[in-house]
């Protein structure tokens, strides 16, 4: 019996979308046509692959196993077919990243990678959902977390510093003590790995008033809210480097405690490191990390004239 390749491709799309209607849109057919292809494949296999789940569909146990076995091969066949047809003559590099890192750090820097590698078609997917590399056609992910994912290649993107920040119109730089902050409107990024209670503990202050809070579930929204003068946010220098560079954000606290952490990690299966396009992106990310880290280092303080002036013995003084 002939293998129903069309039905297999349709099932692959449905399994990724978890929706007949979304799959139909992607395939440019009707939901009814999608349903017919799935039924034909289930008849061919002699088992049920999908079940209803709310407004969408879910995979049965057999469907999960079947999708796991075919997903990578269907993707390879699809790309090979499109390349031969001339539809896709470039290598596609699919990268998943968190929304804040994608918009605040990665996107402003992408031009150099795109210009250096015009033969690579970059596909950027911004989401907080961790990639299941066994089922999803993602080459590399920059994942938020603590860096512990056994069985995967994991490399920290960069060490970040966390600072209280606000618009200069809200408060001038170094105009507050840490103990003054609880009386300000505090912007919270609820998924951030450094939260206000931790920061206050490190600053050695115990808030004695009820906080006025503004909460967001995305750091890029908290950063934008602070830049718009809505309050004081506690955010990462990695995410708000442009706002700090351009003076749209300042640290209003005198001598804030130094809080550093790595929260963004480059993640992929080890065998993806054999792909030339993944190695190119990894090298580029490392180079951009070095550039960013260099920008964070304070400029060296020039030696004063008095230090360089000969002392009474006729020899030049040395810096301590």
N, C-alpha and C positions, 0 to 999 in steps of 0.2 A: 504493500500500500504506500502511495506517495506521501511524503512528509508535507503537512500543510504549512508551508513556510509563511504564507500571508497571515494565517491565524496566529502563528508564533510571534510574529512581529507586532501584531495588534495586542496580543496578551502582554508582551514586554512593555508596551506603552501604558496599558491599563495598570499594570503592576507598579509602574513608577508613579503614575498620577493618582492612583487609588480612586479613580472616578471615571465612569463611562463617558460622561459629557466632556470632561477635560481631554480625555484621550481622543474623542471624536473631533474636537477642535484641532488638536495637534495633527491628526491624520487627515483632516479636511474631508471627513465623512460624517454621516449621521450617527447618533447614538444607537439607533436600531441596527445599523450595519456593524458597528462594533460588537454589539450583543450577539449578533448572528455568528461572527467570527469566533467569539469565545465559546459559544455553544458547539460549534463545529470542532474546535480543538478539544473540548471536554469529551465529546463523543469519540474522537480519535484516540484519546488517552484512556478513556474509560474511567474517568474520575472527575470530581468537581474541583475547580480551581479557585472560584470566587464565591463570596457570600455577601449579602447586603450588610452595610454598616452605616446606619444613619442615612445621610444623603449620598454617601459614597459607597465604595465596596472595600472589602478586606479579602486577603488571601487566605484560603484554607491551608491546613498543614501541608497538603500535597502541592498547593499552589506556591507556598513559600519555598519548598524544596526545588520545585521545577524552575521557579524564577532565579533562584540562587545558581542553578546549574547552567542556565542559558543566557543570563543577562550580559556577561562580558562578551560572549560569542556573537550575540545579536548586535551589540554595539560595534564590534569589529567588522562584521559583515556589512552593516549599514554604512560605515565610514568608507570601507573599501569600494562598495558599489557606487557611492556618491563621487568618490575620487575618480573612478574610471569613467563615469559619465561626464566628468568635468565640472560637476556642480561644486565640489569642494576640492580645490587644488592645494590648499594649505593645511598644515598640521594644526589641529585644534587642541588647545591647552585649557582644560577646565579647572578653575580654581575656586574653592569655596572659602569664604572668610566671614567673620562676624560683621554685622552692619556698620558698627562704629569704626572699626579698623579699616574696613573697605572704603568708607566715605572720607574719613579724616586723615588717614595715613597713606593707604595704598593708592587710591585713585589720584591724588595730586602728584604722585611720583611715576605713574605708569608710562608717561610719554617716552621716557628714556628707554624702557624695555620694548615698547612698541616700535620705536624708531630703529632700535638696534636689531630687531628680529621681525622684519616685515613679512616673512613667510609663515609666521605663527599667528593663528587666529585665536585671540584670547577670549575666553568665556568666563565671566566673573559672576559667581553666585553668592549673594550675601544672605546669610541666615545664621541663627544661633543653634540650629540642629546639627549635631555631630554627624559626620559622614559615615555611612556603612559602606566601606570600600568594596565589600564582596558583592554589593548589589547596585551601587551607583557608579556611573562613569565619571568620577572625579579624579583628577590626576594628583592634586595636592590641596591640602586644607591648612588654613591658619586658624587654629582653634583656641578658644578662650577656656582657661581652666588652670589646673595645677600641674599639668605636664606628665601625668601618670596614665599612660595608655599602653599596656603591655602588648608586644607583638607588632608595634608600629615604630617607624622611624620618627623620633621626636627631637626637635631642636628649638630652644628658646629663641624667640624673635629678638627681643631686647629687654634689658632691665629698665623698668619705668620708675619714675619718682611720682609720688602722689602729693598734690598741693591743694590748699584752699585757693580758689580763684574767683574773681568777680570782674565786672566791667569797671574801668577807671572812673566812670561817672558815678558808680555806686559807692566805691570807696577807693582812696588812693593806695598805692603800694606801700606796704609796711606802716599802715596807719592804725592797726589794731594789735592788741595782745590776744593770745589764744583765748583767754578768759572772756574777751568781748564778743566772740563769735556766737555763742548761744542766743544772744539778743538780736542777731540778724536773721533774716530768712535763709534757712539752709536748704540747699538743693540736694536731693538724694538721688543717686542712681542705684536702684534697688538690687541690681545684679552685680554691682562692682565688688571686687574682692577686698577693697579697703573701704570701710564704712566710718561714719562720723564718730560713733562711740569708741572705736579703736583709735582714731586719730586723737580724740580728746584725752584718752588714757596715756598715749605717748607724749602728748603735750603737757601732761601733768596737771590737767584742770578738770574739775567736776562741774558740769553744767548745773546751775542752781535755779534755772528758770525753765518754763515749758517752751519747747522749741516751736518755732513757726516753720513748717516744712512744706516743700514742694517736691513731689516724687515723680520720677520717670523710670520706665523699664528699659531705656536705652541710654547709654552714656553720651551719644552724640546729641540727644535732645537736652540732656543736662548741661552739656558744654554750650550749646546754642542759647539756652535759657540764661546762663550766667553772662554770656557775651551780650545779651539783650538787656542786662541790668535787672534781672528778676531776683537776684540773691547771690549767695556764695555757694559754689559747688566744690566738691572734693573729687578731683579727677586726675587722670594720668597725663604726664607730660608727653607721652607717646601719642596720645589721641588729640591733644590740644596744642601741638607744637606751632601750628600756623597762627592760631589766635594769640599765643604768647609772643611769637615773633613779630606779629603786626601790631602789638599793643592793644588788642581788643580785650585781652584778659591780663590781669596782674594779680600777684599774690598780696592780699591786704594785711598779712600777718607778719609781725616782726619775729625773726628767728624761728620759723616753723620747724618742728621736728623732722628729721630726714626719714622718710618712709619710702622704701624701694621694694619692688617686687617684679617678677616676671609673670605676666598673665596671658600672653599671646604666644602660641607655639606652632611651629611649622610641623605638619604631620602628614605622613603618607605611608603606604606599605613599603617595605624595603625593596621589593622588586620594581617599584616605580622609579627608584633612583637609577635604574638602568636606562630609562627613557631620556633621550637627548634633550627634549623640550623641558622636562622636569629639572634636569641638571642646570640648564640655562637659567631657569627661573630661580632656582635655589642660589646660584652664584650671584644673580642680580639682587636678590633679597639680602644676601650677606653684605654686598657692596653698599646697598642703600642703608643698611643698619649702621655700617661704619660711618657713612656720611652723617647720619642723624646723631650718632654718638659724639662725633667730633663737634657738631653744632652745639651740643649740650655742655661741653667743657668750657669753663670760664676762661676768658682771654687772659694770658699771662700779664701780671702786673709789671710794668717797665721799672727797671732799677732807677732809683732817684739819683740826681746829680751828686748829692752829698755822699752817697755810697761810693760812687766812682771817683770822688775827689781824693787825691793822695793824702794820707794821714801824716802825722808829725814825723814818723820814721821814714817817710818818703815812699812807703809801699801802699798799694791800693788795698782798701778794706774789702773783706769778703762778706757776701750775704750769709746770714745764719741759716 
